[in-house]
Structure formats: structure tokens, C-alpha cells
């Protein structure tokens, strides 16, 4: 898996556990 996919899966798990949204941060990380 590539790094972006890994980040996306981590964010999804965090969203499910904590009910938070990290999409802006994911887009930011995706720019690197």
C-alpha cells in the first residue's frame, strides 16, 4: 500500500473510534 492509502485508513479508523474529522490534515499531508 502507498502512504496516502495508509493515512486514509488511519483517518477512517480514528473517525470511527472518536467521531472526529481529519480530512483537512489528510489533504495537507497528501501535498508532501
C-alpha positions in Angstrom: 0.0 0.0 0.0 1.1 3.5 -0.6 1.5 6.1 2.1 -1.7 8.0 1.1 -3.7 4.8 1.4 -2.3 4.1 4.8 -3.1 7.6 6.0 -6.6 7.3 4.7 -7.2 4.1 6.6 -5.8 5.5 9.8 -8.1 8.5 9.5 -11.1 6.3 8.9 -10.3 4.2 12.0 -9.9 7.4 14.1 -13.2 8.7 12.7 -14.9 5.5 13.7 -13.4 5.5 17.2 -13.5 9.2 18.2 -16.0 10.6 15.8 -13.6 13.3 14.6 -12.8 14.6 11.1 -9.2 15.0 9.9 -9.8 15.5 6.2 -8.1 18.9 6.0 -5.0 17.5 7.7 -5.0 14.5 5.4 -5.1 16.8 2.3 -2.2 18.7 3.9 -0.2 15.6 4.4 -1.1 14.4 0.9 0.7 17.5 -0.5 4.1 16.2 0.7 
